[in-house]
Amino acid sequence: MAKVVVAAPLRAEFPGGAEFEIEAVTVFELVRELDRLSPGAAAYIEAGVLVAVDGALVADWSTSLTRSSEVLLVPHIAGG
């Protein structure tokens, strides 16, 4: 199962906690499962959350996960 860690600024959107163990083989499946656990999470993630898998940011939700993958959800911060 992939370990999901939710960064502190996003935790209010995920009332289930700051860390999850999710059974998924792609980022898409992981986000879909998070949405099942916390309705609206998928839209929230798509709108402004960066996803990092094993320390690397990914934009492609078809990115594969392994049982030992660590997925970090962090807010997208705009600069100017």
Order of alpha helices (4+ residues) and beta strands (2+ residues): beta-beta-alpha-alpha-beta-beta-beta
